[in-house]
Amino acid sequence: MNRALIVQSFEPRLKLVGDSSCEDVVHMKANLKRLGKATEFDCGEGGTTLRFLAFRVSRMPGNFLLKGTTRLLSRPQKEIQTILPQLGVEVLFEKKGIRIVSNGWKKPAKPLSIRATDSSQFLSALFLSAWGLDFDLHIKVSGRITSLGYFEMTLRLLKDLGFKFTRRGNTFKIPQDQKIKLKKYSVESDLSSLFSVAAFAAVSGKATFKDFPRKSLQPDLAFTSIFKKMGIAEAKTVNRLSVIAPQKIRPIKANLQNSPDLFPVLAALCSFAEGKSTLYGAPQLALKESNRIQKTAELLKKAGIECKERKDGMEIHGRGGTSKAKKFRFDPDKDHRLAMAAALLKYYGEDIQILDPDVVRKSFPEFWKYVGVRP
C-alpha cells in the first residue's frame, strides 16, 4: 500500500482499491496529503514511510524535515545521504530527523552508484519516485541487494502501472518521461500480517482467508511452501486459503533471505515442531525494528525453548506440543512482529505478560481481536 500511495502522489487520478489502518499507512497517507503545503513530516516508526517519503519530497523544490522516533532514526539510513546528493539534493542528519534541501532532481554526470546491503528499501524508494523525469537515469548497484524479494515486488508493481526500465544484472536504465498508464489498481493485502494469523491456525484449529492473492507480488508468500514442508495442511480455492493444524508439525530448514519479516513468528511456530529447525539467510534481521535475532532468542529462552542464535538466523529445538508454562514478562522492544511471536506462545499456554501490546498497530491494529489472545 505504501508503494502504491507514493505512485498515486504523482497521479492523483489513479484509484487504489484496498485500504489499511496500520500506522505506517496512516502516516504515509497523512504526509502525502500535505505535499506542497508543509515542510515537516512525521514518519512515526515507519522505515518505509521515512525512506520512501525522503525520495518523494526530494522531487520538489523546498527545505523539508522528515521526523521520526529515536529508534527509527537510529536504524540504517545512510544510503539516503549517499544516493540523493548524486541527484543534486542536500541531505542533513539532524537530531529531530532528516533534512532534505532540494531544487528537484538534477541529471547526474555519471550513473548513480548505490549499495543496498542494509536494505532494498532505498532502491525501491528511488524507483518509486522516478516518474516524469526529463532525463534518462542510469543506476549501478554494487554488492548484494538485501531482501531482494521486496525490491522485485516494487519492480513488478511499477511494471503493472506502466513503468518501463531496462536491466542487465544490477545495472538499470530508467528512460525519461515515465507515465502512469492505469486508472485503477488493486492493492494486495499484507501477507506478513496474514501469516501471523495463519500460524495460530497451524498450531491449533483452522482459519480461512478471503481475497487471498493466488499470484502474489509479495515474497512473504513463501510461507505457503514453508507450511507444506512443516506438514501444515492447506486448501486453496479461488481467492481463498484455508490453513489446517496437523497432528504433528515437522521441523524445517528455511532460507529467509527474501522474506525476513516471517522470522519472529516462524521461529515461535518452529518451537511446536518435533526436532531442530534452522532459519537462515537473513543477517539483516539485526537491523529491523529491533535486533530480531537477539529478541526472538530472548523470548524463546524465557519460555524454556532451546535455541541458538546465528548471524543470519536461528536454530530452534522444538519440543512438539508440550508446554513448560511459566510466568514471565516480555518486552517486544517496540517491534510489532516480536509481540505477535509472543502472542503465539501465549495462545498455546505460556503465561506471558506482553508489555506494550499496542505496538502491533504499526502493521496490524486488529491483530489481538482476530487471534483471540488477551495480551
N, C-alpha and C positions, 0 to 999 in steps of 0.2 A: 504493500500500500504506500509506503514512504517513497519508493521508487516511482510509482505511478503519479503520486502527488507532485513530485519535482517536475515530471514531464508536463503534467497539466498546467503548471505555473507558466509554461511557455505558450500554451494554447488553451485558454480558459474554456473554449467551446467543447473541448474533449470531455465527454461524460464518463465518469468512473462508476461502474456497477459494483457494489460491495461497500462495506464500511467497517470501522473498528473503533472501539472506545478505549483501546490501550493508551497509556500515557505517551508513548513515543509518537503515535499517530496524532493524538490530540495536540501535542506540542508542535508537530510539523504543520498541521492544518492552521493553527493559530499564527505561526510565524509567516507562512506563505500568504495569508490574508493581509499581512501588514507590509508585504513587499512594496516598495515605492512610497511608503508612508512613514516608516520607522527606521531608526538606525541601530536599535538594540533589540536583540532577540534572545529569548530564554529557551535553551535546549534541554533543560532538566537533566535527566540521567542518560539521555539517548545518544549512543555513539553514532548511529546512522543519522539521527537528526542533526547533530553538530557537523559531521563530516560532509553530508550531502548539502546542508544549508550553506556551509562555508564556500563551496564552489558555486552554488546558485547565486548568492549575493555578490560574488566577485564578478559576475557578468554585468553588473550595473555600476555606474559611477557613484561613488559615495564612500563614506567612512563609517564602517559598521562594527559593532561589538557583539560577538556571539558568546553569551554567558552560559555557564553550566555548573553543576555541582563540583566540589573539590575532587571527588572520586572520578568524575568524567574527565576533568581537565588533566588529571594525573595519568590517564591512560595514554597509550602511544598516539600522538597527534602530529609528530614532527613532519610527516610527509606533506601536510598542508603547507608548511613553511618551505618545503623543498620544491613542490610542484608549482604552486601559484606564482612565485616570483619569476619563473620561466615564462609566464604569460603576462608579465608586466604588472603584477599585483603585489602590493606590500602586505606582509603578514607579520604581526607582532603578538607575541605571547605575553599577556598581562595577568595580574593576579585574579581579576574578575572574569577573564575569558580570553578569547582570541579576537584580535582586531584585524579587520580586513579593510585596506585602503585601496580603492580601485578606480580606474577610468574605463573599465571593461577589459576584456582580454585583448592582448596585442599579439600579432603574429611573431612567434619565436624565431630566432635566427637559425636554429637547428632543431632537430627532433626533440620532443620532450623526453627527458630521462627520468624514469620512475622506478622506484623499488616498492614492491608490495609484499615484503616479507613479514611485516607486522600485521597487516590486514589488507584484504582486497577492496575494502570499502572506499579507499581513496581513489582507486582506479575506477570503481563504479561511479563515484561522485563526479569524476572528470567527464566520463561518457554521458552521464545523465544531463549534464549542463552544456553539452556541445551542440545544441540545436541552433541553426541560423547563423553560424559563423560566416564571416566574409573572407575567410582564408581556409586552405586545407590544413588540417592538423595532423602532424606526424608524431607518433609515440613509440618509444622503445622501452620495454620493461625488462629490467635486469634481474636475474635471480628467479627464485621460485615465487609463484603467486600463492600466497597463503589463503586457504579457504577458497580455492579456485571455483568450486561449485557455485558460490554466491555471485561471483563475477560473471560466470557463464549464464546464470539466471538473469542478471542485468542485461547482458547482450541479447538474450532471446526475447526479453520484454521489449527492448528497443527495436529489434527487428520486426516484431509484431506491429509496432506503431509506425513503421515506415523508415526507420533509421538505417542508413547504409554505411558500411565501412569495409575495408579490406584487411586481411590478416595473414601474416606469414610468421608462424610461431608466436613469439611475444613482441612482434613489430606490427603496428597498426597504422592505418591511414583513415582519417575521417574527412571526407570531402566537405567542402563548404556548402552553405545554404541547405542544411538538413531541414526537412519539413515533416510535421506530424500528419500522417495520412488517414488516420481513423477518426470517426466522430464519437465512438463509444468503445470502451474497453472494460472487460470483466476482470476484476482483481481477485486472485485466489485467496482463500483463507490461509492462515498461517499454520503450516504443518508441524512446526516445532511445538506450538501450543496444543494442537490436536494430539500429538504424540504423548504429551504429558498426561492426557486423559486416557488414551489408549493403553498406557502402561498399567493403569488401575484395573482395566478390564482384563489385561493379560495375567494379573495376579489373582483376580477373583471375579468371576462373572462374565458379562458380555456388554459390549457397547456398540451401537450402530451410529455411524457418522453420515449425515446427509451432505449433499453437494460436494462429495469427495472428488478431487481432480484426478482423473484416471491417468492423464499425461501431464504431470505437474512440471512447472519450471523449477521447482524448489529442490535443492539437493537433499533436504531432510526427508524426502520421500524414501530415502534409503532405509528408514525404519521398517518398511514393509518386508524387505528382503532379510533384514536382521531378525524380525519376528519369525519368519519361516525357518531360519536356522535354529531358533530357540524352541521350535515346536509349537509356537503360538498360532492357533488356527485363525484363518481369515476367510471371509466370504465376500467377494466383490460382486456387486450388481451395478447396473447403470447409475453412476453418480452416488453410489453408497459403498461404504466399507464397514463390515462387521468384524470385531475382534472378540475372540472367544478364549477364555482361560483354558490351558491344557491341564492334565493331571500332574505333569511334571514339566518344569522349564529346563531346557538344556543350556549348558554353558556355551559361550561363543568366543570367537576371535573376530574383532571388528575394527577395520581401519576407518577412523572418523576424520580423516584429513579434510574432506569436503563437507562434512556435516557435524562440526564440533558442538553445535547447540544441543545435540541429543545427549551429550555426555553425562551431565549430572543425574538426570532421571534414569538413563540407561544403566548407569553404574549401580543405582539403587535397585533397579529391576534385576540386574545380574546377581544380586545378593540372594534372590529367591531361587536361583538355579542350583543344581546339584553338581558342584565341581568348580574348577577355576575358569574364569573368563578373563580375557585380555582385551582392553580397549586401547588403541594406539594410533599414532599418526597425526596427533594434533597438539604440538607444543604450544600453539597459540592460545590454548586454554588458560595458560598462566596470565594472559593479558586481557582477559574478558572483564566483565563487571566486577568479578573477584578473581583471585587465583583459583580457578575451578578445580584444578587437580588437588591442591592443598586442602581446600574447604570440603570437597567431597570426601576425601580421605578422613578428615576430622569427623564428619557426620557418620560415616560407616564405622569407624573405630569406636565412637561413643555408643553406637548401637551394638557393639560386640561383634562386628563383622570384620574378618581378617582381610586386609588389603595391603597392597604395596604400590607406592607411587612410582611412576615412570616420568621421564622428562616429557614424554609425548602422550601420557595417558595413565592407565592404572591396571593392576591385576586385582581381581576380586575373587575371593574364595567363598563361593555361595554355600549356604547351609540348607538349601532346599526350602521347604515350607515351614521350618521351625523358627521360633522367635525367642530370643533371650531378652524379653521385655524388661527394661529398667528405666527408671525415670531420669531424664536429663533435659537440659536446655540446649537449644541450638540457635546460634545467631547466623542467619544466611548472609551476613555481611553485605547488605543492600543488593543482593543478587537474586532476582526472581526465580531463576532455574534451581538454585540451591533450596529455596523454600519449597518448590514443587517436589524435589527429590526427598526432602524430609517428610513431606506430606504422604508420599507413597509408603514410607516405613511406618509412619504413624497409623495409616489406614490399616495396616496388617498387624498392628498390636503393640508397636513400640510406644512407650509413654513419653512422648516428646513435647516439650513446650517450645513452639516455634516463635522466636522473637521477630518482631516487625513483619507480621504476615501480610500486611498491605503492600509489600514490595512486589507482589505478583501483578499489581496494577500496571507495571511497566509494559507487560506484554499481554496479560490475560486477566482483566479485572473480575471476570465471572468464575475464575478457577475454583474457589472454595465452594461455591454453590454447586457446581457440576460434579465435583468429586465427593461431596458429602462428608468432608472432614472439618471438624472444629479445630482451628489452629491453636 
